[in-house]
Amino acid sequence: MKRPIRVLIAKVGLDGHDRGAKVIASSLRDEGMEVIYTGLRQTPEMVVNAALQEDVDAIGVSILSGAHNTVFPKILALMKEKGMDDVLLTGGGIIPDDDVKSLEEMGSGKLFPPGTTTSEIAKYITTWVSEHRNF
């Protein structure tokens, strides 16, 4: 039997607004995924280490603080350093379109703006994992 997709949802930095992250976590669970929510004020190192320990297929970062151009590159670098080439880094929040484009060019997966439906996010993760992970 195929195991469920495992997703780690994280809030990085000093951003204390986690309602959106909790809504995403809950909706992904409703879609049959196993979700690990790390809670508030995580560092990129904490996120990547938790993702390794939990053997996740995807990391989702919710960010509203404006630190996306620091957080996403750092997480990507740590993932590369740890050989996590087949793990999706995705996320969403308040990220200007130009920054979304540059972060995706750097290696981030799709980044979702406020108002994206939870079903669209779940479908993206499911499709990406089925195309990039072997299990």
N, CA, C and O atoms as a GROMACS GRO file, in nm:
protein
  540
    1MET      N    1   0.084  -0.119   0.000
    1MET     CA    2   0.000   0.000   0.000
    1MET      C    3   0.089   0.125   0.000
    1MET      O    4   0.188   0.133   0.072
    2LYS      N    5   0.052   0.219  -0.080
    2LYS     CA    6   0.128   0.344  -0.091
    2LYS      C    7   0.106   0.429   0.034
    2LYS      O    8  -0.006   0.443   0.082
    3ARG      N    9   0.215   0.485   0.085
    3ARG     CA   10   0.203   0.569   0.205
    3ARG      C   11   0.151   0.707   0.168
    3ARG      O   12   0.165   0.751   0.054
    4PRO      N   13   0.090   0.776   0.265
    4PRO     CA   14   0.042   0.912   0.236
    4PRO      C   15   0.158   1.009   0.215
    4PRO      O   16   0.269   0.988   0.265
    5ILE      N   17   0.132   1.114   0.141
    5ILE     CA   18   0.229   1.222   0.124
    5ILE      C   19   0.250   1.287   0.260
    5ILE      O   20   0.154   1.314   0.332
    6ARG      N   21   0.377   1.313   0.293
    6ARG     CA   22   0.412   1.378   0.421
    6ARG      C   23   0.458   1.520   0.394
    6ARG      O   24   0.548   1.544   0.313
    7VAL      N   25   0.396   1.615   0.462
    7VAL     CA   26   0.426   1.757   0.442
    7VAL      C   27   0.456   1.822   0.576
    7VAL      O   28   0.385   1.802   0.674
    8LEU      N   29   0.563   1.901   0.579
    8LEU     CA   30   0.596   1.981   0.697
    8LEU      C   31   0.554   2.125   0.669
    8LEU      O   32   0.594   2.183   0.568
    9ILE      N   33   0.474   2.182   0.757
    9ILE     CA   34   0.431   2.322   0.745
    9ILE      C   35   0.505   2.402   0.851
    9ILE      O   36   0.506   2.365   0.969
   10ALA      N   37   0.567   2.512   0.810
   10ALA     CA   38   0.650   2.590   0.902
   10ALA      C   39   0.624   2.740   0.893
   10ALA      O   40   0.590   2.794   0.788
   11LYS      N   41   0.641   2.805   1.005
   11LYS     CA   42   0.642   2.951   1.015
   11LYS      C   43   0.784   2.988   1.058
   11LYS      O   44   0.829   2.952   1.166
   12VAL      N   45   0.854   3.061   0.972
   12VAL     CA   46   0.994   3.093   0.997
   12VAL      C   47   1.010   3.238   1.040
   12VAL      O   48   0.943   3.327   0.986
   13GLY      N   49   1.097   3.262   1.136
   13GLY     CA   50   1.127   3.398   1.178
   13GLY      C   51   1.031   3.448   1.284
   13GLY      O   52   0.970   3.370   1.357
   14LEU      N   53   1.020   3.579   1.291
   14LEU     CA   54   0.944   3.643   1.398
   14LEU      C   55   0.796   3.662   1.367
   14LEU      O   56   0.722   3.713   1.450
   15ASP      N   57   0.753   3.621   1.250
   15ASP     CA   58   0.614   3.632   1.209
   15ASP      C   59   0.527   3.548   1.303
   15ASP      O   60   0.544   3.427   1.312
   16GLY      N   61   0.435   3.612   1.373
   16GLY     CA   62   0.352   3.543   1.470
   16GLY      C   63   0.212   3.512   1.423
   16GLY      O   64   0.129   3.469   1.502
   17HIS      N   65   0.184   3.533   1.296
   17HIS     CA   66   0.049   3.510   1.243
   17HIS      C   67   0.044   3.372   1.178
   17HIS      O   68   0.098   3.352   1.069
   18ASP      N   69  -0.020   3.277   1.245
   18ASP     CA   70  -0.018   3.140   1.194
   18ASP      C   71  -0.153   3.084   1.153
   18ASP      O   72  -0.165   2.964   1.128
   19ARG      N   73  -0.255   3.167   1.147
   19ARG     CA   74  -0.388   3.117   1.110
   19ARG      C   75  -0.385   3.051   0.972
   19ARG      O   76  -0.440   2.942   0.955
   20GLY      N   77  -0.323   3.116   0.874
   20GLY     CA   78  -0.317   3.060   0.739
   20GLY      C   79  -0.244   2.927   0.735
   20GLY      O   80  -0.288   2.834   0.668
   21ALA      N   81  -0.133   2.918   0.808
   21ALA     CA   82  -0.056   2.793   0.812
   21ALA      C   83  -0.141   2.681   0.872
   21ALA      O   84  -0.135   2.567   0.826
   22LYS      N   85  -0.219   2.713   0.974
   22LYS     CA   86  -0.304   2.612   1.037
   22LYS      C   87  -0.417   2.570   0.944
   22LYS      O   88  -0.455   2.452   0.941
   23VAL      N   89  -0.472   2.664   0.868
   23VAL     CA   90  -0.577   2.631   0.771
   23VAL      C   91  -0.521   2.538   0.663
   23VAL      O   92  -0.585   2.439   0.627
   24ILE      N   93  -0.402   2.569   0.613
   24ILE     CA   94  -0.338   2.484   0.511
   24ILE      C   95  -0.311   2.346   0.569
   24ILE      O   96  -0.340   2.245   0.505
   25ALA      N   97  -0.254   2.340   0.688
   25ALA     CA   98  -0.225   2.211   0.752
   25ALA      C   99  -0.351   2.126   0.764
   25ALA      O  100  -0.351   2.007   0.731
   26SER      N  101  -0.458   2.187   0.810
   26SER     CA  102  -0.584   2.115   0.828
   26SER      C  103  -0.640   2.067   0.694
   26SER      O  104  -0.687   1.954   0.683
   27SER      N  105  -0.635   2.153   0.592
   27SER     CA  106  -0.691   2.115   0.462
   27SER      C  107  -0.608   2.004   0.396
   27SER      O  108  -0.663   1.916   0.330
   28LEU      N  109  -0.475   2.007   0.414
   28LEU     CA  110  -0.392   1.901   0.358
   28LEU      C  111  -0.419   1.768   0.428
   28LEU      O  112  -0.418   1.663   0.365
   29ARG      N  113  -0.444   1.774   0.559
   29ARG     CA  114  -0.484   1.652   0.632
   29ARG      C  115  -0.615   1.599   0.577
   29ARG      O  116  -0.632   1.478   0.558
   30ASP      N  117  -0.709   1.690   0.550
   30ASP     CA  118  -0.838   1.649   0.494
   30ASP      C  119  -0.823   1.583   0.357
   30ASP      O  120  -0.907   1.503   0.316
   31GLU      N  121  -0.715   1.617   0.287
   31GLU     CA  122  -0.686   1.557   0.156
   31GLU      C  123  -0.612   1.424   0.169
   31GLU      O  124  -0.578   1.361   0.068
   32GLY      N  125  -0.588   1.380   0.293
   32GLY     CA  126  -0.525   1.251   0.316
   32GLY      C  127  -0.374   1.256   0.336
   32GLY      O  128  -0.310   1.152   0.344
   33MET      N  129  -0.318   1.375   0.346
   33MET     CA  130  -0.174   1.387   0.368
   33MET      C  131  -0.144   1.382   0.518
   33MET      O  132  -0.228   1.417   0.601
   34GLU      N  133  -0.023   1.337   0.550
   34GLU     CA  134   0.026   1.346   0.687
   34GLU      C  135   0.094   1.482   0.698
   34GLU      O  136   0.181   1.515   0.617
   35VAL      N  137   0.056   1.561   0.798
   35VAL     CA  138   0.108   1.696   0.812
   35VAL      C  139   0.175   1.713   0.947
   35VAL      O  140   0.120   1.678   1.051
   36ILE      N  141   0.295   1.768   0.943
   36ILE     CA  142   0.368   1.803   1.064
   36ILE      C  143   0.372   1.955   1.067
   36ILE      O  144   0.427   2.017   0.976
   37TYR      N  145   0.315   2.015   1.171
   37TYR     CA  146   0.319   2.161   1.184
   37TYR      C  147   0.422   2.195   1.292
   37TYR      O  148   0.410   2.151   1.406
   38THR      N  149   0.522   2.273   1.255
   38THR     CA  150   0.633   2.301   1.346
   38THR      C  151   0.604   2.411   1.446
   38THR      O  152   0.677   2.426   1.544
   39GLY      N  153   0.500   2.489   1.423
   39GLY     CA  154   0.472   2.600   1.512
   39GLY      C  155   0.546   2.726   1.470
   39GLY      O  156   0.610   2.731   1.365
   40LEU      N  157   0.536   2.826   1.556
   40LEU     CA  158   0.591   2.959   1.526
   40LEU      C  159   0.741   2.969   1.552
   40LEU      O  160   0.801   2.887   1.622
   41ARG      N  161   0.798   3.072   1.491
   41ARG     CA  162   0.936   3.118   1.517
   41ARG      C  163   1.044   3.012   1.496
   41ARG      O  164   1.134   2.994   1.578
   42GLN      N  165   1.033   2.943   1.384
   42GLN     CA  166   1.133   2.843   1.347
   42GLN      C  167   1.247   2.910   1.270
   42GLN      O  168   1.227   3.013   1.205
   43THR      N  169   1.365   2.852   1.278
   43THR     CA  170   1.477   2.897   1.195
   43THR      C  171   1.482   2.806   1.071
   43THR      O  172   1.427   2.696   1.072
   44PRO      N  173   1.547   2.852   0.965
   44PRO     CA  174   1.563   2.763   0.849
   44PRO      C  175   1.628   2.629   0.888
   44PRO      O  176   1.589   2.524   0.837
   45GLU      N  177   1.725   2.633   0.977
   45GLU     CA  178   1.792   2.510   1.022
   45GLU      C  179   1.694   2.416   1.092
   45GLU      O  180   1.696   2.296   1.068
   46MET      N  181   1.609   2.472   1.177
   46MET     CA  182   1.510   2.390   1.247
   46MET      C  183   1.413   2.325   1.148
   46MET      O  184   1.377   2.209   1.164
   47VAL      N  185   1.373   2.400   1.047
   47VAL     CA  186   1.278   2.350   0.947
   47VAL      C  187   1.340   2.234   0.869
   47VAL      O  188   1.278   2.129   0.855
   48VAL      N  189   1.461   2.253   0.820
   48VAL     CA  190   1.526   2.149   0.739
   48VAL      C  191   1.556   2.026   0.824
   48VAL      O  192   1.538   1.913   0.778
   49ASN      N  193   1.602   2.045   0.947
   49ASN     CA  194   1.628   1.930   1.034
   49ASN      C  195   1.501   1.852   1.065
   49ASN      O  196   1.501   1.729   1.064
   50ALA      N  197   1.392   1.923   1.091
   50ALA     CA  198   1.264   1.856   1.116
   50ALA      C  199   1.218   1.781   0.991
   50ALA      O  200   1.166   1.669   1.001
   51ALA      N  201   1.236   1.840   0.875
   51ALA     CA  202   1.196   1.776   0.749
   51ALA      C  203   1.276   1.647   0.728
   51ALA      O  204   1.221   1.546   0.683
   52LEU      N  205   1.404   1.650   0.760
   52LEU     CA  206   1.487   1.530   0.749
   52LEU      C  207   1.440   1.423   0.847
   52LEU      O  208   1.423   1.307   0.809
   53GLN      N  209   1.420   1.461   0.972
   53GLN     CA  210   1.378   1.366   1.076
   53GLN      C  211   1.243   1.304   1.044
   53GLN      O  212   1.221   1.186   1.072
   54GLU      N  213   1.154   1.382   0.987
   54GLU     CA  214   1.018   1.334   0.958
   54GLU      C  215   1.005   1.269   0.820
   54GLU      O  216   0.898   1.219   0.785
   55ASP      N  217   1.114   1.269   0.742
   55ASP     CA  218   1.115   1.210   0.608
   55ASP      C  219   0.998   1.260   0.523
   55ASP      O  220   0.919   1.182   0.470
   56VAL      N  221   0.991   1.393   0.511
   56VAL     CA  222   0.879   1.453   0.438
   56VAL      C  223   0.904   1.457   0.288
   56VAL      O  224   1.018   1.451   0.241
   57ASP      N  225   0.795   1.468   0.215
   57ASP     CA  226   0.800   1.483   0.070
   57ASP      C  227   0.800   1.630   0.030
   57ASP      O  228   0.847   1.666  -0.078
   58ALA      N  229   0.747   1.714   0.119
   58ALA     CA  230   0.735   1.856   0.087
   58ALA      C  231   0.744   1.940   0.214
   58ALA      O  232   0.704   1.898   0.322
   59ILE      N  233   0.799   2.060   0.198
   59ILE     CA  234   0.804   2.161   0.304
   59ILE      C  235   0.722   2.279   0.255
   59ILE      O  236   0.744   2.329   0.144
   60GLY      N  237   0.630   2.324   0.337
   60GLY     CA  238   0.551   2.442   0.305
   60GLY      C  239   0.580   2.551   0.406
   60GLY      O  240   0.560   2.531   0.526
   61VAL      N  241   0.625   2.666   0.360
   61VAL     CA  242   0.659   2.777   0.448
   61VAL      C  243   0.556   2.889   0.429
   61VAL      O  244   0.534   2.936   0.318
   62SER      N  245   0.496   2.928   0.539
   62SER     CA  246   0.403   3.042   0.539
   62SER      C  247   0.481   3.163   0.588
   62SER      O  248   0.540   3.161   0.696
   63ILE      N  249   0.479   3.270   0.507
   63ILE     CA  250   0.558   3.387   0.544
   63ILE      C  251   0.483   3.516   0.512
   63ILE      O  252   0.438   3.538   0.400
   64LEU      N  253   0.471   3.598   0.613
   64LEU     CA  254   0.403   3.727   0.599
   64LEU      C  255   0.493   3.842   0.641
   64LEU      O  256   0.455   3.958   0.629
   65SER      N  257   0.613   3.811   0.688
   65SER     CA  258   0.700   3.910   0.751
   65SER      C  259   0.783   3.992   0.654
   65SER      O  260   0.842   4.093   0.694
   66GLY      N  261   0.789   3.951   0.528
   66GLY     CA  262   0.874   4.021   0.432
   66GLY      C  263   1.015   3.964   0.426
   66GLY      O  264   1.099   4.017   0.354
   67ALA      N  265   1.042   3.857   0.499
   67ALA     CA  266   1.176   3.799   0.503
   67ALA      C  267   1.194   3.686   0.401
   67ALA      O  268   1.289   3.609   0.411
   68HIS      N  269   1.105   3.675   0.305
   68HIS     CA  270   1.107   3.564   0.209
   68HIS      C  271   1.237   3.555   0.130
   68HIS      O  272   1.281   3.445   0.098
   69ASN      N  273   1.299   3.670   0.097
   69ASN     CA  274   1.423   3.668   0.019
   69ASN      C  275   1.544   3.624   0.102
   69ASN      O  276   1.651   3.600   0.047
   70THR      N  277   1.526   3.612   0.231
   70THR     CA  278   1.630   3.556   0.319
   70THR      C  279   1.596   3.411   0.351
   70THR      O  280   1.682   3.324   0.342
   71VAL      N  281   1.471   3.386   0.388
   71VAL     CA  282   1.428   3.254   0.436
   71VAL      C  283   1.434   3.147   0.327
   71VAL      O  284   1.495   3.042   0.348
   72PHE      N  285   1.373   3.171   0.213
   72PHE     CA  286   1.368   3.067   0.110
   72PHE      C  287   1.507   3.030   0.057
   72PHE      O  288   1.535   2.910   0.046
   73PRO      N  289   1.596   3.127   0.024
   73PRO     CA  290   1.730   3.088  -0.020
   73PRO      C  291   1.807   3.009   0.085
   73PRO      O  292   1.880   2.916   0.052
   74LYS      N  293   1.791   3.046   0.212
   74LYS     CA  294   1.861   2.974   0.319
   74LYS      C  295   1.810   2.831   0.331
   74LYS      O  296   1.889   2.737   0.343
   75ILE      N  297   1.678   2.813   0.326
   75ILE     CA  298   1.623   2.678   0.332
   75ILE      C  299   1.668   2.597   0.211
   75ILE      O  300   1.706   2.480   0.225
   76LEU      N  301   1.664   2.656   0.092
   76LEU     CA  302   1.709   2.587  -0.028
   76LEU      C  303   1.856   2.544  -0.016
   76LEU      O  304   1.891   2.433  -0.054
   77ALA      N  305   1.941   2.632   0.036
   77ALA     CA  306   2.083   2.600   0.052
   77ALA      C  307   2.102   2.484   0.151
   77ALA      O  308   2.182   2.394   0.127
   78LEU      N  309   2.029   2.488   0.262
   78LEU     CA  310   2.038   2.380   0.361
   78LEU      C  311   1.987   2.248   0.304
   78LEU      O  312   2.044   2.142   0.330
   79MET      N  313   1.879   2.255   0.226
   79MET     CA  314   1.825   2.133   0.164
   79MET      C  315   1.927   2.073   0.067
   79MET      O  316   1.947   1.952   0.064
   80LYS      N  317   1.991   2.159  -0.011
   80LYS     CA  318   2.092   2.112  -0.106
   80LYS      C  319   2.210   2.049  -0.032
   80LYS      O  320   2.260   1.943  -0.069
   81GLU      N  321   2.253   2.116   0.074
   81GLU     CA  322   2.365   2.069   0.156
   81GLU      C  323   2.336   1.930   0.214
   81GLU      O  324   2.427   1.849   0.230
   82LYS      N  325   2.210   1.903   0.246
   82LYS     CA  326   2.172   1.776   0.309
   82LYS      C  327   2.121   1.674   0.207
   82LYS      O  328   2.070   1.568   0.245
   83GLY      N  329   2.134   1.705   0.077
   83GLY     CA  330   2.096   1.611  -0.027
   83GLY      C  331   1.946   1.590  -0.043
   83GLY      O  332   1.901   1.484  -0.084
   84MET      N  333   1.869   1.692  -0.010
   84MET     CA  334   1.723   1.682  -0.017
   84MET      C  335   1.671   1.732  -0.153
   84MET      O  336   1.581   1.816  -0.160
   85ASP      N  337   1.731   1.679  -0.260
   85ASP     CA  338   1.698   1.726  -0.394
   85ASP      C  339   1.560   1.681  -0.441
   85ASP      O  340   1.504   1.738  -0.535
   86ASP      N  341   1.504   1.580  -0.375
   86ASP     CA  342   1.374   1.530  -0.416
   86ASP      C  343   1.263   1.569  -0.318
   86ASP      O  344   1.158   1.504  -0.311
   87VAL      N  345   1.287   1.677  -0.242
   87VAL     CA  346   1.186   1.730  -0.150
   87VAL      C  347   1.143   1.867  -0.203
   87VAL      O  348   1.226   1.952  -0.235
   88LEU      N  349   1.013   1.886  -0.210
   88LEU     CA  350   0.956   2.012  -0.259
   88LEU      C  351   0.962   2.119  -0.150
   88LEU      O  352   0.926   2.093  -0.035
   89LEU      N  353   1.008   2.237  -0.187
   89LEU     CA  354   0.994   2.355  -0.100
   89LEU      C  355   0.893   2.446  -0.167
   89LEU      O  356   0.916   2.499  -0.275
   90THR      N  357   0.781   2.464  -0.101
   90THR     CA  358   0.675   2.550  -0.151
   90THR      C  359   0.632   2.641  -0.037
   90THR      O  360   0.688   2.634   0.073
   91GLY      N  361   0.536   2.725  -0.061
   91GLY     CA  362   0.491   2.812   0.046
   91GLY      C  363   0.400   2.920  -0.006
   91GLY      O  364   0.351   2.916  -0.119
   92GLY      N  365   0.379   3.017   0.079
   92GLY     CA  366   0.292   3.126   0.040
   92GLY      C  367   0.287   3.234   0.144
   92GLY      O  368   0.346   3.223   0.252
   93GLY      N  369   0.216   3.338   0.110
   93GLY     CA  370   0.203   3.453   0.198
   93GLY      C  371   0.213   3.581   0.117
   93GLY      O  372   0.176   3.585   0.000
   94ILE      N  373   0.262   3.683   0.182
   94ILE     CA  374   0.275   3.814   0.118
   94ILE      C  375   0.413   3.821   0.053
   94ILE      O  376   0.512   3.858   0.117
   95ILE      N  377   0.418   3.786  -0.076
   95ILE     CA  378   0.543   3.785  -0.151
   95ILE      C  379   0.517   3.855  -0.285
   95ILE      O  380   0.437   3.808  -0.365
   96PRO      N  381   0.585   3.968  -0.310
   96PRO     CA  382   0.566   4.039  -0.437
   96PRO      C  383   0.596   3.950  -0.558
   96PRO      O  384   0.682   3.862  -0.551
   97ASP      N  385   0.524   3.973  -0.667
   97ASP     CA  386   0.537   3.890  -0.788
   97ASP      C  387   0.682   3.878  -0.837
   97ASP      O  388   0.724   3.769  -0.874
   98ASP      N  389   0.757   3.988  -0.836
   98ASP     CA  390   0.897   3.984  -0.882
   98ASP      C  391   0.980   3.891  -0.794
   98ASP      O  392   1.067   3.819  -0.844
   99ASP      N  393   0.953   3.893  -0.664
   99ASP     CA  394   1.027   3.806  -0.572
   99ASP      C  395   0.985   3.660  -0.590
   99ASP      O  396   1.068   3.570  -0.580
  100VAL      N  397   0.856   3.636  -0.616
  100VAL     CA  398   0.809   3.500  -0.644
  100VAL      C  399   0.887   3.444  -0.761
  100VAL      O  400   0.936   3.331  -0.756
  101LYS      N  401   0.897   3.523  -0.867
  101LYS     CA  402   0.967   3.478  -0.988
  101LYS      C  403   1.113   3.444  -0.957
  101LYS      O  404   1.162   3.339  -0.999
  102SER      N  405   1.183   3.530  -0.885
  102SER     CA  406   1.325   3.504  -0.857
  102SER      C  407   1.343   3.385  -0.762
  102SER      O  408   1.438   3.308  -0.778
  103LEU      N  409   1.253   3.367  -0.666
  103LEU     CA  410   1.264   3.253  -0.574
  103LEU      C  411   1.235   3.121  -0.647
  103LEU      O  412   1.300   3.020  -0.620
  104GLU      N  413   1.140   3.123  -0.739
  104GLU     CA  414   1.111   3.003  -0.816
  104GLU      C  415   1.228   2.970  -0.910
  104GLU      O  416   1.260   2.853  -0.931
  105GLU      N  417   1.291   3.073  -0.967
  105GLU     CA  418   1.408   3.051  -1.052
  105GLU      C  419   1.525   2.994  -0.972
  105GLU      O  420   1.608   2.921  -1.026
  106MET      N  421   1.531   3.027  -0.843
  106MET     CA  422   1.635   2.977  -0.752
  106MET      C  423   1.616   2.830  -0.717
  106MET      O  424   1.711   2.763  -0.675
  107GLY      N  425   1.494   2.780  -0.735
  107GLY     CA  426   1.470   2.639  -0.703
  107GLY      C  427   1.350   2.612  -0.615
  107GLY      O  428   1.314   2.497  -0.591
  108SER      N  429   1.288   2.717  -0.567
  108SER     CA  430   1.166   2.698  -0.489
  108SER      C  431   1.056   2.647  -0.581
  108SER      O  432   1.055   2.675  -0.701
  109GLY      N  433   0.965   2.570  -0.523
  109GLY     CA  434   0.847   2.531  -0.598
  109GLY      C  435   0.753   2.649  -0.608
  109GLY      O  436   0.790   2.762  -0.573
  110LYS      N  437   0.633   2.625  -0.654
  110LYS     CA  438   0.534   2.730  -0.669
  110LYS      C  439   0.506   2.797  -0.534
  110LYS      O  440   0.496   2.730  -0.431
  111LEU      N  441   0.494   2.930  -0.536
  111LEU     CA  442   0.462   3.007  -0.417
  111LEU      C  443   0.322   3.066  -0.435
  111LEU      O  444   0.292   3.125  -0.540
  112PHE      N  445   0.239   3.051  -0.335
  112PHE     CA  446   0.098   3.085  -0.348
  112PHE      C  447   0.063   3.215  -0.277
  112PHE      O  448   0.101   3.235  -0.162
  113PRO      N  449  -0.011   3.303  -0.346
  113PRO     CA  450  -0.054   3.429  -0.282
  113PRO      C  451  -0.178   3.407  -0.196
  113PRO      O  452  -0.245   3.304  -0.207
  114PRO      N  453  -0.208   3.504  -0.109
  114PRO     CA  454  -0.332   3.496  -0.032
  114PRO      C  455  -0.451   3.479  -0.126
  114PRO      O  456  -0.454   3.537  -0.235
  115GLY      N  457  -0.548   3.401  -0.083
  115GLY     CA  458  -0.666   3.380  -0.164
  115GLY      C  459  -0.662   3.254  -0.250
  115GLY      O  460  -0.762   3.218  -0.311
  116THR      N  461  -0.546   3.188  -0.255
  116THR     CA  462  -0.536   3.063  -0.330
  116THR      C  463  -0.621   2.958  -0.259
  116THR      O  464  -0.623   2.951  -0.136
  117THR      N  465  -0.691   2.878  -0.337
  117THR     CA  466  -0.774   2.775  -0.274
  117THR      C  467  -0.686   2.664  -0.218
  117THR      O  468  -0.580   2.632  -0.272
  118THR      N  469  -0.734   2.605  -0.110
  118THR     CA  470  -0.658   2.495  -0.050
  118THR      C  471  -0.653   2.375  -0.143
  118THR      O  472  -0.556   2.299  -0.141
  119SER      N  473  -0.756   2.356  -0.224
  119SER     CA  474  -0.756   2.243  -0.317
  119SER      C  475  -0.648   2.262  -0.425
  119SER      O  476  -0.588   2.165  -0.469
  120GLU      N  477  -0.623   2.387  -0.466
  120GLU     CA  478  -0.518   2.414  -0.565
  120GLU      C  479  -0.380   2.380  -0.506
  120GLU      O  480  -0.295   2.323  -0.574
  121ILE      N  481  -0.360   2.415  -0.380
  121ILE     CA  482  -0.232   2.385  -0.313
  121ILE      C  483  -0.215   2.235  -0.300
  121ILE      O  484  -0.107   2.182  -0.329
  122ALA      N  485  -0.318   2.166  -0.255
  122ALA     CA  486  -0.311   2.020  -0.238
  122ALA      C  487  -0.283   1.951  -0.372
  122ALA      O  488  -0.203   1.858  -0.378
  123LYS      N  489  -0.349   1.996  -0.477
  123LYS     CA  490  -0.329   1.937  -0.610
  123LYS      C  491  -0.186   1.958  -0.657
  123LYS      O  492  -0.124   1.866  -0.712
  124TYR      N  493  -0.132   2.078  -0.635
  124TYR     CA  494   0.006   2.106  -0.675
  124TYR      C  495   0.104   2.012  -0.602
  124TYR      O  496   0.192   1.953  -0.665
  125ILE      N  497   0.088   2.000  -0.471
  125ILE     CA  498   0.178   1.914  -0.392
  125ILE      C  499   0.166   1.769  -0.438
  125ILE      O  500   0.267   1.702  -0.458
  126THR      N  501   0.043   1.721  -0.455
  126THR     CA  502   0.021   1.583  -0.498
  126THR      C  503   0.085   1.557  -0.633
  126THR      O  504   0.152   1.454  -0.651
  127THR      N  505   0.067   1.646  -0.728
  127THR     CA  506   0.124   1.630  -0.861
  127THR      C  507   0.276   1.632  -0.856
  127THR      O  508   0.342   1.548  -0.917
  128TRP      N  509   0.333   1.730  -0.782
  128TRP     CA  510   0.479   1.741  -0.773
  128TRP      C  511   0.538   1.614  -0.712
  128TRP      O  512   0.635   1.559  -0.765
  129VAL      N  513   0.480   1.569  -0.604
  129VAL     CA  514   0.533   1.450  -0.536
  129VAL      C  515   0.524   1.327  -0.626
  129VAL      O  516   0.617   1.247  -0.631
  130SER      N  517   0.413   1.311  -0.697
  130SER     CA  518   0.399   1.194  -0.785
  130SER      C  519   0.500   1.198  -0.899
  130SER      O  520   0.538   1.092  -0.950
  131GLU      N  521   0.544   1.317  -0.939
  131GLU     CA  522   0.640   1.329  -1.049
  131GLU      C  523   0.786   1.324  -1.004
  131GLU      O  524   0.874   1.294  -1.085
  132HIS      N  525   0.813   1.354  -0.874
  132HIS     CA  526   0.952   1.367  -0.830
  132HIS      C  527   0.997   1.271  -0.720
  132HIS      O  528   1.117   1.257  -0.695
  133ARG      N  529   0.904   1.205  -0.655
  133ARG     CA  530   0.941   1.116  -0.544
  133ARG      C  531   0.912   0.971  -0.583
  133ARG      O  532   0.814   0.943  -0.652
  134ASN      N  533   0.997   0.882  -0.539
  134ASN     CA  534   0.976   0.738  -0.565
  134ASN      C  535   0.934   0.670  -0.437
  134ASN      O  536   1.016   0.648  -0.347
  135PHE      N  537   0.806   0.635  -0.428
  135PHE     CA  538   0.761   0.552  -0.315
  135PHE      C  539   0.638   0.475  -0.351
  135PHE      O  540   0.586   0.400  -0.268
   0.00000   0.00000   0.00000
